[in-house]
Amino acid sequence: MSRHRNVRNLEEEDYYDDEYYDDDEYYDEDEYYIEQQREQERKKKEEAEKKAKENKLKQQKLQQQKQQQLQQQKLKQQQLNDAKQKSSGGISVPSAASNASSGGGGGGISLGKPPPGFTVESKKTETTTNNNGTNNSTQNMQIPQLPHNILAALRSNSTTGETIRSHLSLVILGHVDAGKSTLTGRLLLSLNHVSQRLLQKYQKAATSIGKSSFALAWFTDEDDSERERGVTIDIGTKFAKTEKFDFTILDAPGHKDFIPNMISGTASADCGLLVVAATTGEFEAGFAKGGDASYSGGQTREHIVLSRGLGVTQFVVAVNKLDAAEPAWSQERFDHIKAMVLDFLKQNGFKETRITFVPVSGLTGVNISNSDKVEDEDGWKALKKWYKGPTLLEALDGFIPAKRGYEKPLRAIVTDVSSEGKNVTVRGRVVQGFIQSGDNVVILPVGDEATVVRVDRGKAAQEDSSPYSFASTTTASTSVNDQLDNNIALAGDTVELSLTNIDSARLMTGCVICHPHPSLRPKVERRFEARISVMERLAVPIIRGSQVLLHMQSIDVPAVLNKLISSEKRGDGKPRQNPRVLTGGLTATVEITLNERLVIEESNECKALGRFVLRRGGDTIAVGLIDKVLT
């Protein structure tokens, strides 16, 4: 009989024969449902644990928020107590408890216990709301503050009588060949910052190449090509000390080809010395309006517009070469020039109370200062017959001191880089905050960190000394000023810094030095919304998609105006939405996209990083302010 079975002929009981049945191959029905139940319970348990963790995190965040609020209340109370003690004549020093309560929190970098005399101020807490309605509070890094004795000296309420001299950056502007460099050299000579011996050396060298009248200009025009051509090409930086101010003098080029260099110097200035040539034909050439695309006008007009757009608010106008006018020292010529220039300055937003006109002769030194040895006695006598105003130095001392953001986060803009042994030396200007030896900083936009090992503030120079490290012209100095000279540079100071732990190849002109904590850094972005003022004489109108070159501080970046949001005529007050074209004389709101990421900020946060100039085809077409940085 065959061992194979005919399935169709099997009885029911044959299906359950031991040969075909194996208990191991099947689950019992009850066991299957039990396993499913266990899986569901496990999932429920995991969800419960997850919710418990979320609730725990929420409670921790709420506790942190309460602690932060308590810390802020303690800080405010401490500040109120300090203010009360200061008003009663004492200087408050934070206690150890207050220092501990004001340390960095919320995951930030802790400053630890501040040195004696230091306080810290917390930036405002930012609170955001998620889609689920929960609040996320982010505690920003605390801004380091200056020692009490320096703050007291800056605010002129020091009980010891110590004061800190005001520092101003002065840019020298004007049309080419107006005598800017010669006047600057005469100014340095009058203040005894350069010697007669050096002047005689320059006179001899200048005479040998047929440029004897350029000897004074050589104090600022130090490059051989500048001396040979008799034209300023780059910004010449010098320091001067008057009775009231410490000045950083920025001698800007007047030639149209070097406007980008002029922009970089003016962007660092607080005030300006506008030099206007009084000789027949020279003033008219510098102040010409320009009639077509081939000639955009004189540089006197363009310099005034650019300086106002870049933040200069006060001017001394030196009417130079009045001794060469016809007739010499003519009051009528002076009054004519004053009327025309003053009217244009007021049209561009300058206040008349912040403008002073002074007749001078940079070549002979007439009306530079009262202490000068008289080289042109007849000129002095002719001028004094009708002029009763200030000398040039007295007019410079009439400037209003600039407001500084000492208590804002650090911003220092690099203008020069060089290697020095293991360290890297950078020169630049502190635009807000302060910097001191031992600080850890970050360099943007590269993002590399470094340590400051030396701080050298610029002051009035002596002959044959470095323009960034030289002795003071006074023999005695207060302890506050000694502390500044040796350790700290404040907002407004031109400085030389030695940095370590960074490669010099990573640094370049235009980099920004700031605090390493993310909440205290400026933004590095490509897009922003801005208000611009279009130049009066515009050869080609601005349309959407126009390609321009954006100048900010010492750098220039290609950019595109990718959106024209609104425009209006100056003084009209009736904005037009989505204009198709921008013509000369309009103000407009636009969106600009840069070809590369740049360190930028809203102008109300940091003026130096929020002002810019737009140029196209070698011509300036607009100046502007950043309203909003777009991500």
Secondary structure as the mmCIF struct_conf table of DSSP 4:
data_model
#
loop_
_struct_conf.conf_type_id
_struct_conf.id
_struct_conf.beg_label_comp_id
_struct_conf.beg_label_asym_id
_struct_conf.beg_label_seq_id
_struct_conf.end_label_comp_id
_struct_conf.end_label_asym_id
_struct_conf.end_label_seq_id
BEND BEND1 ARG A 3 HIS A 4
HELX_RH_3T_P HELX_RH_3T_P1 VAL A 7 ASN A 9
HELX_RH_3T_P HELX_RH_3T_P2 GLU A 12 TYR A 16
TURN_TY1_P TURN_TY1_P1 ASP A 18 TYR A 20
HELX_RH_3T_P HELX_RH_3T_P3 ASP A 23 GLU A 25
BEND BEND2 TYR A 26 TYR A 26
HELX_RH_AL_P HELX_RH_AL_P1 GLU A 29 SER A 87
TURN_TY1_P TURN_TY1_P2 SER A 88 GLY A 89
HELX_RH_AL_P HELX_RH_AL_P2 ALA A 96 SER A 101
TURN_TY1_P TURN_TY1_P3 SER A 102 SER A 102
BEND BEND3 GLY A 103 GLY A 103
TURN_TY1_P TURN_TY1_P4 GLY A 106 GLY A 107
BEND BEND4 GLY A 108 GLY A 108
BEND BEND5 LYS A 113 LYS A 113
HELX_LH_PP_P HELX_LH_PP_P1 PRO A 114 PRO A 115
TURN_TY1_P TURN_TY1_P5 PRO A 116 GLY A 117
STRN STRN1 VAL A 120 SER A 122
HELX_LH_PP_P HELX_LH_PP_P2 LYS A 123 THR A 125
STRN STRN2 GLU A 126 THR A 129
TURN_TY1_P TURN_TY1_P6 ASN A 131 ASN A 132
BEND BEND6 GLY A 133 GLY A 133
STRN STRN3 ASN A 135 THR A 138
HELX_LH_PP_P HELX_LH_PP_P3 GLN A 139 MET A 141
STRN STRN4 GLN A 142 PRO A 144
HELX_RH_AL_P HELX_RH_AL_P3 HIS A 148 LEU A 154
TURN_TY1_P TURN_TY1_P7 ARG A 155 SER A 156
TURN_TY1_P TURN_TY1_P8 THR A 159 THR A 160
STRN STRN5 SER A 166 LEU A 173
BEND BEND7 HIS A 175 HIS A 175
TURN_TY1_P TURN_TY1_P9 VAL A 176 ASP A 177
BEND BEND8 ALA A 178 GLY A 179
HELX_RH_AL_P HELX_RH_AL_P4 LYS A 180 SER A 190
TURN_TY1_P TURN_TY1_P10 LEU A 191 ASN A 192
BEND BEND9 HIS A 193 VAL A 194
HELX_RH_AL_P HELX_RH_AL_P5 GLN A 196 SER A 208
TURN_TY1_P TURN_TY1_P11 ILE A 209 GLY A 210
HELX_RH_3T_P HELX_RH_3T_P4 SER A 212 PHE A 214
TURN_TY1_P TURN_TY1_P12 ALA A 215 ALA A 215
HELX_RH_3T_P HELX_RH_3T_P5 LEU A 216 PHE A 219
TURN_TY1_P TURN_TY1_P13 THR A 220 THR A 220
BEND BEND10 ASP A 223 ASP A 223
HELX_RH_AL_P HELX_RH_AL_P6 ASP A 224 ARG A 229
TURN_TY1_P TURN_TY1_P14 GLY A 230 GLY A 230
BEND BEND11 ASP A 234 ASP A 234
STRN STRN6 GLY A 236 LYS A 241
BEND BEND12 GLU A 243 LYS A 244
STRN STRN7 PHE A 245 ASP A 251
BEND BEND13 HIS A 255 HIS A 255
HELX_RH_3T_P HELX_RH_3T_P6 LYS A 256 PHE A 258
HELX_RH_AL_P HELX_RH_AL_P7 ILE A 259 THR A 266
TURN_TY1_P TURN_TY1_P15 ALA A 267 SER A 268
BEND BEND14 ASP A 270 ASP A 270
STRN STRN8 CYS A 271 ALA A 277
BEND BEND15 THR A 279 THR A 279
TURN_TY1_P TURN_TY1_P16 THR A 280 GLY A 281
HELX_RH_AL_P HELX_RH_AL_P8 GLU A 282 GLY A 286
TURN_TY1_P TURN_TY1_P17 PHE A 287 PHE A 287
STRN STRN9 ASP A 292 ASP A 292
TURN_TY1_P TURN_TY1_P18 ALA A 293 SER A 294
STRN STRN10 TYR A 295 TYR A 295
HELX_RH_AL_P HELX_RH_AL_P9 GLN A 299 GLY A 309
TURN_TY1_P TURN_TY1_P19 LEU A 310 GLY A 311
STRN STRN11 PHE A 315 ASN A 320
HELX_RH_3T_P HELX_RH_3T_P7 LEU A 322 ALA A 324
BEND BEND16 ALA A 325 PRO A 327
TURN_TY1_P TURN_TY1_P20 ALA A 328 TRP A 329
HELX_RH_AL_P HELX_RH_AL_P10 GLN A 331 GLN A 347
TURN_TY1_P TURN_TY1_P21 ASN A 348 GLY A 349
HELX_RH_3T_P HELX_RH_3T_P8 GLU A 352 ARG A 354
STRN STRN12 ILE A 355 PRO A 359
STRN STRN13 SER A 361 SER A 361
TURN_TY1_P TURN_TY1_P22 GLY A 362 GLY A 365
STRN STRN14 VAL A 366 VAL A 366
TURN_TY1_P TURN_TY1_P23 ASN A 367 ASN A 367
BEND BEND17 ILE A 368 ILE A 368
TURN_TY1_P TURN_TY1_P24 ASN A 370 SER A 371
BEND BEND18 ASP A 372 ASP A 372
BEND BEND19 GLU A 375 GLU A 375
HELX_RH_AL_P HELX_RH_AL_P11 GLU A 377 LYS A 384
TURN_TY1_P TURN_TY1_P25 LYS A 385 TRP A 386
BEND BEND20 GLY A 389 GLY A 389
HELX_RH_AL_P HELX_RH_AL_P12 LEU A 392 LEU A 396
TURN_TY1_P TURN_TY1_P26 ASP A 397 GLY A 398
BEND BEND21 PHE A 399 PHE A 399
HELX_LH_PP_P HELX_LH_PP_P4 ILE A 400 LYS A 403
TURN_TY1_P TURN_TY1_P27 TYR A 406 GLU A 407
BEND BEND22 LYS A 408 LYS A 408
HELX_LH_PP_P HELX_LH_PP_P5 PRO A 409 LEU A 410
STRN STRN15 ARG A 411 GLU A 420
TURN_TY1_P TURN_TY1_P28 GLY A 421 LYS A 422
STRN STRN16 ASN A 423 GLN A 432
BEND BEND23 GLY A 433 GLY A 433
STRN STRN17 PHE A 434 GLN A 436
TURN_TY1_P TURN_TY1_P29 SER A 437 GLY A 438
STRN STRN18 ASN A 440 LEU A 444
TURN_TY1_P TURN_TY1_P30 PRO A 445 GLY A 447
STRN STRN19 ASP A 448 ARG A 457
TURN_TY1_P TURN_TY1_P31 GLU A 463 ASP A 464
BEND BEND24 SER A 465 SER A 465
STRN STRN20 SER A 466 SER A 466
TURN_TY1_P TURN_TY1_P32 PRO A 467 TYR A 468
STRN STRN21 SER A 469 SER A 469
BEND BEND25 THR A 473 THR A 475
HELX_RH_AL_P HELX_RH_AL_P13 SER A 479 ASN A 486
TURN_TY1_P TURN_TY1_P33 ASN A 487 ASN A 487
STRN STRN22 ILE A 488 LEU A 490
TURN_TY1_P TURN_TY1_P34 ALA A 491 GLY A 492
STRN STRN23 THR A 494 THR A 500
BEND BEND26 ASN A 501 ILE A 502
HELX_RH_3T_P HELX_RH_3T_P9 SER A 504 ARG A 506
TURN_TY1_P TURN_TY1_P35 THR A 509 GLY A 510
STRN STRN24 VAL A 512 CYS A 514
BEND BEND27 PRO A 516 HIS A 517
HELX_RH_3T_P HELX_RH_3T_P10 PRO A 518 LEU A 520
BEND BEND28 ARG A 521 ARG A 521
HELX_LH_PP_P HELX_LH_PP_P6 PRO A 522 PRO A 522
STRN STRN25 LYS A 523 VAL A 534
BEND BEND29 GLU A 536 ARG A 537
BEND BEND30 ALA A 539 VAL A 540
STRN STRN26 ILE A 542 ILE A 543
TURN_TY1_P TURN_TY1_P36 ARG A 544 GLY A 545
STRN STRN27 SER A 546 MET A 552
TURN_TY1_P TURN_TY1_P37 GLN A 553 SER A 554
STRN STRN28 ILE A 555 LYS A 569
TURN_TY1_P TURN_TY1_P38 ARG A 570 ASP A 572
STRN STRN29 ARG A 576 GLN A 577
BEND BEND31 ASN A 578 ASN A 578
BEND BEND32 ARG A 580 ARG A 580
STRN STRN30 VAL A 581 LEU A 582
TURN_TY1_P TURN_TY1_P39 GLY A 584 GLY A 585
STRN STRN31 LEU A 586 ILE A 600
TURN_TY1_P TURN_TY1_P40 SER A 603 GLU A 605
HELX_RH_3T_P HELX_RH_3T_P11 LYS A 607 LEU A 609
TURN_TY1_P TURN_TY1_P41 GLY A 610 GLY A 610
STRN STRN32 ARG A 611 ARG A 616
TURN_TY1_P TURN_TY1_P42 GLY A 617 GLY A 618
STRN STRN33 ASP A 619 LEU A 630
#
